[in-house]
Amino acid sequence: MKISETGEFGLIERLRTLIEADKAVSGPHLILGAGDDAAAWRSDAAVNLATVDCLIQDIHFKIEKISWRELGWKALAVSLSDIAAMGGVPKYALFSLAFPEETDIEDIAELYKGILELAGRFDVKIIGGNISRAPLVFIDSIVYGIASKPDIMLTRSAARPGEEIAVTGYLGAAAGGLRIIENNMSLADCINNPLLKAFNTPLPRIREGQKLAAEGIKCAMDISDGLVADLGHICEASRVSAIINIDNVPVHPAIKKAFGNDALDMAISGGEDYELLFTAGHDIMESIKKQLDCPLTVIGKIVAGDEHRVSLSDNAGKAYTPSAKGWNHFGK
């Protein structure tokens, strides 16, 4: 069977089954292995977190549509967002880089300036890496962190029926930035465009994730594949279903203005917003609204359901089907 037949998540499930069947990869100190935003294991001093992600030229970015400094920022941001989704504190990062041999060294220096700029915001130390040759630019980022407090960690598998579903910030801006790139606007035309900025330089919700964990929230993940797709991951991991009210989805104002009727689907399915998606009981949700410095919107609820399905409807109860399901590398 080809990857194109199973899709990205079918492949991940196959590999996870192999890993979980191998007792050599389990142990008394392992808390979370494959299947969440980051792996977690216990040491004498803390609960440790680790995550890895990559950016590949012409898959994740167009080299002519992003500055090298922005590319460095984003390469770190996507992995930091996984630590945010666990409610953790990022500590260290390593990068494995590959470039065509004609790449200008000053461009690579700019890439690292972007990495270091974002790392400085969250006191993350860059502790090493690897460089190799490749036909296209490839950036692999590994981030290590710790749980903000022992035994306090956000996971995908802790959603329970009756809980409310909420997101931080606004959705769809990154999808708008991608649309700009796909429409072949020049980089000069896009300077200070908030949608392109959202796509190229997302800001991971590190402090917000820590506040969620501190307030007693148990279930969260970051929105990378799209709201519906990522909520589907929560439903699968938690063995529940979910209902979203599309009239409550916080669509970014800039995509409403730029893309009109397409804006809702971009917010629901676009991906790469790196906002936090989480669930909690009503009282905890009301408390956390007072703790966060960013917008927080309740968009639905968790319900019991063996289908582990995400349903969408409007205020009148009319069912809604988005035009796309969310990001999947292999198209299934």
Protein Blocks (a to p, Z undefined) as FASTA:
>chain_A
ZZklnommlmmmmmmmmmmmmmklgcfklmbdchiabdcdddfkbccddddddddehklp
cfklccfklmmmmmmmmmmmmmmmnopacfbdcddddddfklcfklmmmmmmmmmmmmmm
nopacfbdcddddfbdcdddddddddfbghiacdfklccehiacddehjehjlmmmmmmm
mnopafklmgoiaklmmmmmccdffklmmmmmmnopabdcddfkbjklmmmmmmmmnopa
ddddfklpccdfklmmmnommmmmmmmmngonlpacddddfklmmmmmmmpcbdcddfbd
cdddfklpacdddfkopacddfbfbjcfkoZZ
